[in-house]
Amino acid sequence: MLRTLGLFAFAVCVNAPTQAAASSKEEIKIGQTLPYSGPLSGFGVIGRAQEAYFAKLNADGGINGRKIKFISLDDAYSPPKTVEQTRKLVEQDEVLMMFGTLGTATNNAVHRYLNSKKIPQLFVLSGATKWADPKSFPWTMPGMAAYESEGVVYAKHILKTKPDAKIAILAQNDDLGKDYVAGFKRALGDKAAKMIVSEATYETSAPTISSQLATLKTSGANVLFGAVVGKFSSQMIKGVAEIGWKPDLMFVPTSASSITFLEPAGLDNATGLITSSYQKDINDAQWANDEDVKAYFAFMKESLPSADPRNTNYATGFLNAHLITHILKACGDDVSRENILRQATSMKNVKLPLLLAGVTVNTAKDDYLSFQQLRLRRFNGKNWEGFGELLDDQ
């Protein structure tokens, strides 16, 4: 075993990419893994939107004279596959950075490796608190609001609108679920013990969550907080309706709010569902004449004409592609890993297409959280409607 590990370490050292190989005067290589197959394959369109965005960018001359070579590989939301594909991107394709890889468990499988090689792992599509740890993992940065922040916002809403609530919690049994629940309980404070009447978890490998929902219903809870993603979002929404449970309030994470996950559950069943966001909902009528939203739909029509532009995961890809483009433009002629990290950790009041009014991106060497402001949204049976003011986790 020790001999095997020694050979592995030697191979990594030999195959380590050079800065010159990862970028040149003509090209910048960006790597990514996403679930194009498997239980969370609905998120794969994020990469498709970014691929189309970079293609359009290249057609217009690229960034500071360099073209983007974007290599996005399927990891099926499987950590071992993420390790395999990431090593391929780093050691064979010799990418300059990793960008927008999705998932807590998947990114957890590679972030020590990437940090040890000082390769930027930027704008991870996971809100786990661990991605904002500049002291221990300076080369890794989150690309969405922290799960704990979302949990705090939902708890604040319950305390304000239904202080006598009986709350049931269903959470994915991993860092994602634990972070959501930690923020949620932190905001409830000493009221958590009385208000939370039942909790259940599920494994991502589980075929269904039917038994958990049945157990939670028997608790008499009238509020359901679901820290669920992917197919489990659909299962929760549909499952609650099928067992005749009608919680007064039901919450899901921002990442579970795509129409892709609501339609299989039945849009009627999703009516009244609450989530949050820091970006404009492209399907909300209030933004129909917004310049950012019109630009997004124009992009989709031109670059991905056969795709469903209503799918908000495309909008996520579009937004984050602008974010990484901002960083690379700010690098000027110095497209080194060190300068990329320097620019990513010194953003000041950066405005991006599709962000809600008042929301800007701010980072610092000791603060890696890109998005820290949220607004609640409620599903009306057709689309999401924002309500209330911008909130944070303080």
C-alpha positions as CSV (number, residue, x, y, z in Angstrom):
1,M,0.0,0.0,0.0
2,L,2.8,2.4,0.9
3,R,4.6,1.6,-2.3
4,T,1.4,2.3,-4.3
5,L,1.0,5.7,-2.6
6,G,4.6,6.5,-3.3
7,L,4.2,5.8,-6.9
8,F,1.0,7.9,-7.0
9,A,2.8,10.9,-5.4
10,F,5.6,10.5,-7.9
11,A,3.2,10.4,-10.9
12,V,1.4,13.5,-9.7
13,C,4.7,15.3,-9.4
14,V,5.9,14.3,-12.8
15,N,2.6,15.1,-14.5
16,A,2.1,18.5,-12.7
17,P,1.1,21.1,-15.3
18,T,3.1,24.2,-15.8
19,Q,1.7,27.7,-16.0
20,A,2.9,27.9,-19.5
21,A,1.0,24.8,-20.5
22,A,-2.2,26.0,-18.8
23,S,-2.2,29.4,-20.4
24,S,-0.4,31.0,-23.3
25,K,-0.6,34.2,-25.3
26,E,-3.4,32.7,-27.3
27,E,-5.3,30.5,-24.9
28,I,-6.7,30.0,-21.3
29,K,-7.7,26.5,-20.3
30,I,-10.6,26.2,-17.9
31,G,-11.6,22.9,-16.4
32,Q,-14.9,21.8,-14.9
33,T,-16.8,18.7,-13.8
34,L,-20.6,18.6,-13.7
35,P,-23.3,15.8,-13.5
36,Y,-24.3,15.4,-17.1
37,S,-25.6,11.9,-16.1
38,G,-26.9,10.5,-12.8
39,P,-29.5,11.7,-10.3
40,L,-28.5,15.4,-10.6
41,S,-28.1,15.5,-14.4
42,G,-30.6,18.4,-14.5
43,F,-27.7,20.6,-13.4
44,G,-25.7,19.7,-16.5
45,V,-27.2,22.5,-18.5
46,I,-25.2,25.0,-16.4
47,G,-22.1,23.8,-18.2
48,R,-23.9,23.9,-21.6
49,A,-24.8,27.6,-21.0
50,Q,-21.2,28.4,-20.1
51,E,-19.8,26.4,-23.1
52,A,-22.0,28.5,-25.4
53,Y,-21.1,31.7,-23.6
54,F,-17.4,31.1,-24.0
55,A,-17.9,30.1,-27.6
56,K,-19.6,33.5,-28.2
57,L,-16.9,35.3,-26.3
58,N,-14.2,33.6,-28.4
59,A,-16.0,34.6,-31.6
60,D,-15.9,38.2,-30.4
61,G,-12.1,38.0,-29.8
62,G,-11.8,36.3,-26.4
63,I,-10.4,37.9,-23.2
64,N,-7.5,40.3,-23.6
65,G,-6.6,38.7,-26.9
66,R,-6.8,35.1,-25.5
67,K,-9.4,32.5,-26.4
68,I,-11.0,30.4,-23.7
69,K,-10.7,26.6,-24.0
70,F,-13.4,25.3,-21.8
71,I,-13.3,21.6,-20.9
72,S,-16.4,20.4,-19.0
73,L,-16.5,16.7,-18.1
74,D,-19.2,14.4,-16.6
75,D,-18.7,13.3,-13.0
76,A,-22.3,11.9,-12.6
77,Y,-22.2,13.5,-9.1
78,S,-20.0,10.7,-8.0
79,P,-16.9,11.7,-5.9
80,P,-14.7,9.0,-7.2
81,K,-15.6,10.0,-10.8
82,T,-14.9,13.7,-9.8
83,V,-11.4,12.7,-8.6
84,E,-10.8,10.8,-11.9
85,Q,-12.0,13.6,-14.1
86,T,-10.3,16.4,-12.1
87,R,-6.9,14.6,-12.3
88,K,-7.4,14.2,-16.0
89,L,-8.1,17.9,-16.4
90,V,-5.1,18.9,-14.3
91,E,-2.5,16.3,-15.3
92,Q,-3.5,15.6,-19.0
93,D,-5.4,18.6,-20.2
94,E,-3.3,20.9,-18.1
95,V,-6.0,23.4,-17.2
96,L,-5.1,26.7,-15.6
97,M,-8.0,26.5,-13.1
98,M,-11.2,24.6,-12.1
99,F,-14.4,26.6,-12.4
100,G,-18.0,26.0,-11.3
101,T,-17.8,22.4,-10.3
102,L,-21.1,21.4,-8.7
103,G,-21.7,19.6,-5.4
104,T,-20.5,19.4,-1.8
105,A,-19.3,15.8,-1.7
106,T,-17.8,16.0,-5.2
107,N,-15.8,19.1,-4.5
108,N,-14.8,17.8,-1.1
109,A,-13.1,14.9,-2.9
110,V,-10.7,17.1,-4.8
111,H,-10.2,20.4,-2.9
112,R,-7.2,19.2,-0.9
113,Y,-5.6,17.9,-4.1
114,L,-6.2,21.2,-6.0
115,N,-5.0,23.3,-3.1
116,S,-1.9,21.2,-2.7
117,K,-1.1,22.0,-6.4
118,K,-2.1,25.7,-6.0
119,I,-4.7,25.4,-8.7
120,P,-7.6,27.9,-8.4
121,Q,-10.9,26.1,-7.6
122,L,-13.2,29.0,-8.3
123,F,-16.9,29.6,-7.7
124,V,-17.8,26.1,-6.5
125,L,-21.5,25.5,-7.0
126,S,-22.1,24.4,-3.4
127,G,-23.0,26.6,-0.5
128,A,-21.1,24.6,2.1
129,T,-19.4,26.9,4.6
130,K,-16.1,25.0,4.2
131,W,-15.4,26.6,0.7
132,A,-15.0,30.0,2.4
133,D,-11.9,29.0,4.4
134,P,-9.0,31.2,3.1
135,K,-6.7,30.2,5.9
136,S,-6.8,26.4,5.4
137,F,-7.8,26.3,1.7
138,P,-6.8,29.6,0.0
139,W,-7.2,28.3,-3.6
140,T,-10.9,27.4,-3.2
141,M,-13.8,29.9,-3.4
142,P,-17.6,29.4,-3.3
143,G,-19.8,30.6,-6.2
144,M,-23.2,30.8,-4.5
145,A,-24.8,31.9,-1.2
146,A,-23.8,29.8,1.8
147,Y,-26.3,27.2,2.8
148,E,-26.1,28.4,6.4
149,S,-27.1,31.9,5.1
150,E,-30.2,30.5,3.4
151,G,-31.1,28.5,6.5
152,V,-30.9,31.7,8.6
153,V,-33.2,33.6,6.2
154,Y,-35.9,30.9,6.2
155,A,-35.9,30.7,10.0
156,K,-36.2,34.5,10.2
157,H,-39.3,34.4,8.0
158,I,-40.9,31.7,10.2
159,L,-40.2,33.6,13.4
160,K,-41.7,36.7,11.9
161,T,-44.8,35.2,10.2
162,K,-45.5,32.0,12.2
163,P,-43.9,32.2,15.6
164,D,-46.0,29.3,16.9
165,A,-44.9,26.9,14.1
166,K,-44.4,23.2,14.5
167,I,-41.5,22.5,12.2
168,A,-40.4,19.3,10.5
169,I,-36.9,19.1,8.8
170,L,-35.9,16.8,6.0
171,A,-32.2,17.1,5.2
172,Q,-29.7,15.4,2.9
173,N,-27.3,13.5,5.1
174,D,-24.1,15.3,4.1
175,D,-22.4,18.6,4.6
176,L,-25.0,20.3,2.5
177,G,-27.9,19.2,4.7
178,K,-25.9,19.8,7.9
179,D,-25.0,23.4,6.9
180,Y,-28.6,24.3,6.0
181,V,-29.9,22.9,9.3
182,A,-27.1,24.5,11.3
183,G,-28.0,28.0,10.0
184,F,-31.7,27.3,10.4
185,K,-31.3,26.3,14.1
186,R,-28.9,29.1,14.8
187,A,-31.5,31.7,13.7
188,L,-34.2,30.0,15.7
189,G,-32.0,30.2,18.7
190,D,-33.4,29.0,22.0
191,K,-36.8,28.5,20.4
192,A,-35.5,25.7,18.2
193,A,-36.0,23.0,20.8
194,K,-39.7,23.8,21.1
195,M,-40.5,24.7,17.5
196,I,-38.8,21.7,15.8
197,V,-41.0,18.7,16.4
198,S,-39.4,16.2,14.0
199,E,-36.2,15.7,11.9
200,A,-35.3,13.1,9.3
201,T,-32.4,12.6,6.9
202,Y,-31.8,10.7,3.6
203,E,-28.8,9.4,1.7
204,T,-28.2,10.6,-1.9
205,S,-28.1,6.9,-2.9
206,A,-31.6,6.3,-1.6
207,P,-34.3,5.6,-4.3
208,T,-37.0,7.5,-2.5
209,I,-37.8,9.5,0.6
210,S,-41.4,8.3,1.1
211,S,-40.8,6.8,4.5
212,Q,-39.2,9.9,5.8
213,L,-42.1,12.1,4.6
214,A,-44.6,9.8,6.2
215,T,-42.8,9.9,9.6
216,L,-42.6,13.7,9.4
217,K,-46.3,14.1,8.7
218,T,-47.2,12.1,11.8
219,S,-45.4,14.6,14.0
220,G,-48.2,17.1,13.4
221,A,-45.8,19.7,11.9
222,N,-47.3,22.6,10.0
223,V,-44.1,23.9,8.5
224,L,-41.7,21.8,6.4
225,F,-38.1,22.8,5.8
226,G,-36.5,20.6,3.2
227,A,-32.7,20.8,2.7
228,V,-33.1,18.7,-0.5
229,V,-31.6,18.9,-4.0
230,G,-32.1,17.3,-7.4
231,K,-34.7,14.5,-7.8
232,F,-35.3,14.6,-4.1
233,S,-36.8,18.1,-4.5
234,S,-39.4,16.7,-6.9
235,Q,-40.0,13.7,-4.6
236,M,-40.6,15.9,-1.6
237,I,-43.0,18.2,-3.3
238,K,-45.0,15.4,-4.9
239,G,-44.7,13.1,-1.9
240,V,-46.2,15.7,0.5
241,A,-49.2,16.1,-1.9
242,E,-49.7,12.4,-2.3
243,I,-50.0,11.7,1.4
244,G,-52.4,14.6,1.9
245,W,-50.0,16.7,4.0
246,K,-50.5,20.4,3.6
247,P,-47.9,22.4,5.6
248,D,-48.7,26.1,6.0
249,L,-45.1,26.9,4.9
250,M,-42.7,24.7,2.9
251,F,-39.2,25.7,2.0
252,V,-36.6,24.4,-0.4
253,P,-33.0,25.6,-1.2
254,T,-32.4,28.0,-4.0
255,S,-30.6,25.1,-5.9
256,A,-33.9,23.1,-5.8
257,S,-36.0,25.9,-7.3
258,S,-35.5,25.3,-11.0
259,I,-38.6,24.5,-13.1
260,T,-36.7,21.3,-14.0
261,F,-37.4,20.0,-10.5
262,L,-40.8,21.4,-10.1
263,E,-42.4,20.1,-13.2
264,P,-42.0,16.4,-12.4
265,A,-43.6,17.1,-9.0
266,G,-46.5,18.9,-10.6
267,L,-46.6,22.7,-10.6
268,D,-49.9,22.7,-8.7
269,N,-48.2,20.8,-5.9
270,A,-45.4,23.3,-5.8
271,T,-47.7,26.3,-5.3
272,G,-46.9,28.2,-2.2
273,L,-43.3,26.8,-2.0
274,I,-40.8,29.3,-0.6
275,T,-37.1,29.7,-1.5
276,S,-34.7,32.5,-1.9
277,S,-32.4,34.1,-4.5
278,Y,-29.9,36.8,-5.1
279,Q,-30.7,37.0,-8.8
280,K,-33.6,38.0,-11.0
281,D,-36.0,35.2,-11.9
282,I,-36.0,35.0,-15.6
283,N,-39.6,33.6,-15.6
284,D,-41.1,36.3,-13.4
285,A,-43.3,38.7,-15.3
286,Q,-41.9,41.7,-13.3
287,W,-38.6,41.2,-15.1
288,A,-40.0,40.8,-18.6
289,N,-38.7,44.2,-19.8
290,D,-35.5,44.2,-17.7
291,E,-32.4,44.7,-19.8
292,D,-30.5,41.9,-18.1
293,V,-33.3,39.4,-18.7
294,K,-33.8,40.5,-22.3
295,A,-30.0,40.0,-22.9
296,Y,-30.2,36.5,-21.3
297,F,-33.0,35.4,-23.6
298,A,-31.3,36.9,-26.6
299,F,-28.2,34.9,-25.7
300,M,-30.2,31.7,-25.4
301,K,-32.0,32.3,-28.7
302,E,-28.7,32.9,-30.5
303,S,-26.4,30.4,-28.8
304,L,-28.7,27.6,-27.6
305,P,-31.8,27.8,-29.8
306,S,-33.0,24.3,-29.1
307,A,-32.7,24.6,-25.2
308,D,-35.6,25.7,-22.9
309,P,-34.6,29.2,-21.8
310,R,-37.0,29.1,-18.9
311,N,-34.8,26.6,-17.2
312,T,-33.1,28.7,-14.5
313,N,-30.1,26.5,-14.4
314,Y,-29.1,28.0,-17.8
315,A,-29.4,31.5,-16.1
316,T,-27.1,30.3,-13.3
317,G,-24.5,29.2,-15.9
318,F,-24.9,32.6,-17.7
319,L,-24.4,34.6,-14.5
320,N,-21.3,32.7,-13.3
321,A,-19.8,32.8,-16.8
322,H,-19.9,36.6,-16.5
323,L,-18.3,36.3,-13.0
324,I,-15.3,34.3,-14.2
325,T,-15.0,36.6,-17.2
326,H,-14.8,39.6,-15.0
327,I,-11.9,38.0,-13.1
328,L,-10.0,37.1,-16.2
329,K,-10.4,40.5,-17.7
330,A,-9.1,42.0,-14.5
331,C,-6.0,39.9,-14.8
332,G,-4.8,41.8,-17.8
333,D,-1.7,40.2,-19.3
334,D,-0.8,38.4,-16.1
335,V,-2.9,35.2,-16.4
336,S,-1.1,33.4,-13.7
337,R,-2.8,31.3,-11.0
338,E,-1.5,33.7,-8.4
339,N,-3.0,36.7,-10.1
340,I,-6.3,35.0,-10.8
341,L,-6.7,34.3,-7.1
342,R,-5.6,37.8,-6.3
343,Q,-8.3,39.3,-8.5
344,A,-11.0,36.8,-7.3
345,T,-10.3,37.8,-3.7
346,S,-10.4,41.5,-4.2
347,M,-13.7,42.2,-5.9
348,K,-15.5,45.5,-4.8
349,N,-19.1,46.2,-5.6
350,V,-19.0,44.1,-8.8
351,K,-22.3,44.2,-10.7
352,L,-23.2,41.3,-12.8
353,P,-26.1,40.6,-15.2
354,L,-29.2,39.1,-13.5
355,L,-28.3,40.1,-9.9
356,L,-31.2,41.7,-8.0
357,A,-31.0,45.4,-7.4
358,G,-28.7,46.2,-4.6
359,V,-26.8,42.9,-4.8
360,T,-23.1,43.2,-5.7
361,V,-20.2,40.9,-5.4
362,N,-17.6,41.7,-2.7
363,T,-14.7,39.6,-1.6
364,A,-11.5,40.0,0.4
365,K,-8.5,37.9,1.3
366,D,-10.2,37.0,4.5
367,D,-13.8,36.9,3.2
368,Y,-14.4,34.5,0.3
369,L,-18.3,34.7,0.3
370,S,-19.2,36.1,-3.1
371,F,-23.0,36.4,-2.5
372,Q,-24.3,37.3,0.9
373,Q,-27.6,39.0,0.3
374,L,-30.9,37.1,-0.4
375,R,-34.5,37.8,-1.1
376,L,-37.4,35.4,-0.4
377,R,-39.5,34.1,-3.3
378,R,-42.8,32.2,-3.4
379,F,-44.0,29.9,-6.3
380,N,-47.5,30.9,-7.6
381,G,-48.1,27.8,-9.8
382,K,-46.4,29.3,-12.8
383,N,-43.3,31.1,-11.7
384,W,-41.5,32.6,-8.6
385,E,-42.5,35.9,-7.1
386,G,-40.1,37.8,-5.0
387,F,-41.4,39.4,-1.7
388,G,-39.9,41.3,1.1
389,E,-36.6,43.1,1.4
390,L,-33.0,41.9,0.8
391,L,-31.9,39.8,3.8
392,D,-28.6,38.6,5.1
393,D,-27.5,36.0,7.7
394,Q,-26.8,38.5,10.4
